[in-house]
Amino acid sequence: MKKFNYRGKFNKNYFEGWYIRLTGKENIAVIMGLSKSNDPHAFIQFTDTKKVIYKRYSLDQVSFSEGVKIGDSKLTNNKLILNIDDISIEANFKNVKELDKKSIMGMLYYLPLECYQEIVYLDGEYEDGTIYMEKTYGRKFPKEWIWIQSNTYPLSFAAAKMPLLLNKYGFYCVFEHNGKQIILSSYKFGRIKINDSITMKQGKYKLIIKLHHINPVKLVGPVNGGLMKRDVWESLESEIEVELYIKGKLVDKSLHKNIGAEYEIK
C-alpha cells in the first residue's frame, strides 16, 4: 500500500508521521513519526483525551521493513502494537475502507506545499470499535488550518491557508453517502466558506459542518524544517452537526459525537 509506506519526500528538514485513531471501548490517538530537523529523532505521541505522552527515540530505533516500527511499538496496514510507558495496546484491523481514488491530494501532491496528507483508511474496525488512519509529511504545518475526522459519519476534512493560493483556503473533504464516497476539493473547483460553520459547494453538492471543539489537549506538531515545537490543540471528543444538500434538497441532517478535530485560525 503506497499511501501507507514511508515517503521520504525530502532528504532533510522535514517530518513524517502516521496517525491512527481508535474509537469505541477506547478513544485514543497515536502518532508514530520522525523529525529530520536540527533536532533529529523519532517519536510516538499518544493521547486518550485526558493525558498526552510524547516519547522520543533515536533514529536508529526506527525501521520500515514491515510497516513502521519505533522501539517496541509497530504500526502496519493491519495492526497496531503499542508499548510505551505503562500503556500496552494491540489492535487488529478488519473491514477497512480505502479511498476509491489514488490520493486525496490529487494534483496537489506534485506542488511545493508545506505539508502533504494521505488517507490510508477512511474507516475500519478493530476488536473494540472503529479505526481511522492517515499520514502527514512535509516541512511544517500550515499557518492556519482545520482538520475534522468522523467514523459515525465517515468523513475526513482538512483545510489550510496555502501560499500558492495567496493564503486562501485550499481544502478536501471525503465523506460517504448511501455507501458512495464523495470528494469535495479545491482541485475539483469546489468552493469553501469558513465562519461559524464550514460550507462547501461543488457541483450538485453542498455540505455544511458546524464544529463544537470539546476538551482539546495539547499535542506537539512541526514548525519550519520539521522541528517538533508547535502546540497543536486536538480533541477526540468533539461534535459536528452535518447538513448535506444534493441539488438544493436537504438529504441528511445529523449530529455526530466522538469526533477528532483540531484547528488553528488567527
C-alpha positions in Angstrom: 0.0 0.0 0.0 1.8 3.1 -1.3 -0.2 5.5 0.8 1.0 3.8 4.0 4.6 3.4 3.0 7.4 5.6 4.2 7.6 8.5 1.7 11.0 10.2 2.5 9.9 13.0 0.1 12.8 15.2 1.3 16.4 14.4 2.4 16.4 16.7 5.4 14.5 19.4 7.3 11.2 17.5 7.2 8.8 15.4 9.3 6.8 12.3 8.5 4.1 10.7 10.7 1.4 8.1 10.8 -1.8 8.9 12.6 -4.1 6.2 13.9 -7.4 6.7 15.9 -9.2 4.0 17.8 -12.7 4.9 18.8 -15.1 2.7 20.8 -14.1 1.0 24.1 -11.0 3.1 23.9 -10.9 6.7 22.5 -7.2 7.3 21.7 -5.0 8.7 19.0 -1.4 7.6 18.3 1.1 9.3 16.1 4.3 7.5 15.1 6.8 9.7 13.3 10.2 11.1 12.8 11.7 14.5 12.6 14.8 15.0 10.3 15.4 18.5 11.6 18.2 20.2 13.6 16.8 18.1 16.5 16.6 14.7 14.7 14.6 12.0 16.4 11.7 9.6 16.1 8.7 9.8 18.4 5.5 8.2 19.5 2.8 10.6 20.6 -0.3 9.3 22.5 -3.4 10.8 23.9 -6.6 9.3 25.4 -8.4 12.6 25.8 -7.0 13.1 29.3 -3.2 12.8 29.1 -0.6 13.2 26.4 2.7 11.3 26.1 5.5 12.4 23.8 8.2 9.7 23.8 11.4 10.3 22.0 13.6 7.7 20.2 16.8 7.9 18.3 16.5 7.5 14.5 18.4 4.2 14.7 15.4 2.8 16.6 13.2 3.1 13.5 12.7 0.5 10.8 10.4 0.3 7.8 10.8 -3.4 6.9 7.2 -4.2 7.9 5.2 -1.0 8.3 6.8 1.4 10.7 8.5 0.1 13.9 9.7 2.5 16.6 11.2 1.0 19.7 8.9 -1.8 20.9 5.8 -0.4 19.0 4.7 -1.2 15.5 2.1 0.0 13.0 1.3 -1.9 9.8 -1.6 -1.7 7.5 -3.5 -4.3 9.5 -2.3 -4.0 13.1 -1.2 -1.6 15.9 1.1 -2.8 18.6 1.8 0.0 21.1 4.1 -0.3 24.1 5.1 2.9 25.7 5.5 3.6 29.4 2.7 1.7 31.2 0.5 1.5 28.0 0.2 -1.7 26.1 -2.3 -2.0 23.2 -2.8 -4.5 20.4 -5.4 -3.8 17.8 -6.1 -5.9 14.6 -7.8 -4.1 11.8 -10.6 -5.5 9.6 -13.2 -4.3 7.1 -11.1 -1.3 6.3 -12.3 1.3 3.7 -9.6 2.8 1.5 -10.2 5.7 -0.8 -11.6 4.9 -4.2 -9.0 7.2 -5.8 -5.2 7.0 -5.6 -4.7 10.1 -3.4 -6.8 12.6 -1.5 -4.3 15.3 -2.5 -4.9 14.8 -6.2 -2.6 17.0 -8.3 -1.7 19.0 -5.2 0.8 16.2 -4.4 3.1 17.5 -7.2 3.1 21.1 -6.0 5.7 22.6 -3.5 3.4 22.6 -0.4 4.3 23.0 3.2 2.5 19.8 4.2 1.1 16.7 2.4 -1.5 14.3 3.6 -2.7 10.8 2.7 -5.8 9.0 4.0 -4.8 5.4 4.5 -8.2 4.2 5.9 -11.3 6.3 5.9 -13.0 3.8 8.2 -12.5 0.3 9.5 -12.9 -1.9 12.6 -10.8 -3.4 15.3 -11.8 -5.7 18.2 -13.5 -3.0 20.3 -14.5 -0.3 17.8 -13.6 1.7 14.8 -10.3 2.9 13.3 -9.1 5.8 11.1 -5.6 6.1 9.7 -3.7 8.8 7.8 -0.2 10.0 7.3 1.2 13.5 7.0 4.6 14.7 5.9 6.4 17.9 4.8 8.4 20.8 6.1 5.8 22.2 8.6 2.2 22.5 9.5 0.4 25.4 7.7 0.0 28.8 9.3 -3.8 28.2 9.7 -5.8 25.0 9.3 -8.8 23.0 10.3 -8.9 19.2 10.5 -12.1 17.1 11.2 -12.5 13.3 11.2 -15.5 11.2 12.0 -16.3 7.5 11.9 -20.0 7.6 12.7 -20.4 9.8 9.6 -17.4 8.5 7.7 -15.7 11.8 6.9 -12.2 13.3 6.7 -11.9 17.1 6.1 -8.8 19.3 6.0 -8.5 23.0 5.0 -5.4 25.2 5.2 -4.3 28.6 4.1 -1.9 28.0 1.2 0.8 30.4 0.0 0.3 29.1 -3.6 -3.4 30.3 -3.3 -2.4 33.7 -1.9 -3.2 32.5 1.6 -6.7 31.5 0.7 -8.0 28.2 1.9 -7.3 25.0 0.0 -9.4 22.0 1.1 -10.5 18.5 0.7 -13.4 16.6 2.2 -14.2 13.0 1.6 -17.4 11.5 3.1 -19.8 8.6 2.5 -23.4 9.0 1.5 -25.5 5.9 0.7 -22.4 3.8 0.5 -20.7 6.1 -2.0 -17.5 8.1 -1.4 -17.9 11.7 -2.4 -14.9 14.1 -2.6 -15.2 17.9 -2.5 -12.0 19.8 -3.0 -10.2 22.8 -4.3 -8.6 20.8 -7.2 -12.2 19.8 -8.2 -13.1 23.5 -8.3 -15.0 23.3 -5.1 -15.7 26.4 -3.0 -15.4 26.8 0.7 -16.5 29.4 3.2 -15.4 29.3 6.9 -17.1 31.3 9.6 -19.2 29.9 12.4 -19.6 26.9 10.3 -17.8 25.4 7.2 -19.8 25.5 4.0 -18.5 23.6 0.9 -20.1 23.7 -2.6 -19.2 21.7 -5.6 -21.5 20.7 -8.5 -24.8 19.4 -7.1 -23.4 19.0 -3.6 -23.4 21.4 -0.6 -22.1 20.2 2.7 -22.3 22.3 5.9 -20.3 21.3 9.0 -20.7 23.0 12.3 -17.9 22.0 14.7 -18.1 22.0 18.5 -14.5 21.7 19.7 -14.7 19.9 23.0 -12.0 19.1 25.6 -8.9 19.6 23.4 -5.5 18.5 24.7 -2.1 20.0 23.7 -0.1 17.9 21.2 3.2 18.6 19.6 3.4 19.4 15.8 6.1 20.6 13.4 7.3 24.1 12.6 9.7 25.1 9.8 12.2 22.4 8.9 10.3 19.6 10.6 11.2 20.7 14.1 8.7 19.4 16.6 8.0 22.6 18.5 4.4 23.7 17.7 1.4 23.5 20.0 -1.5 21.7 18.4 -4.8 21.5 20.2 -6.6 18.3 19.3 -9.9 17.0 20.6 -11.2 13.4 20.3 -14.5 14.3 21.9 -15.8 17.0 19.6 -19.2 17.0 18.0 -20.3 18.0 14.5 -23.7 19.0 13.0 -23.9 18.0 9.4 -26.2 19.1 6.7 -25.9 17.6 3.2 -27.8 19.1 0.2 -28.0 17.5 -3.2 -29.4 19.7 -6.0 -30.7 22.0 -3.3 -32.6 19.3 -1.4 -31.6 18.5 2.2 -30.9 14.8 2.3 -29.1 14.5 5.6 -29.2 16.5 8.8 -27.4 14.8 11.7 -25.3 15.2 14.9 -22.2 13.1 15.4 -20.0 12.7 18.6 -16.5 11.5 19.4 -15.1 13.5 16.5 -11.4 14.1 16.0 -10.8 17.8 15.4 -8.0 20.4 15.6 -7.7 23.9 14.3 -5.5 27.0 14.3 -7.3 30.1 13.0 -5.9 33.5 13.7 
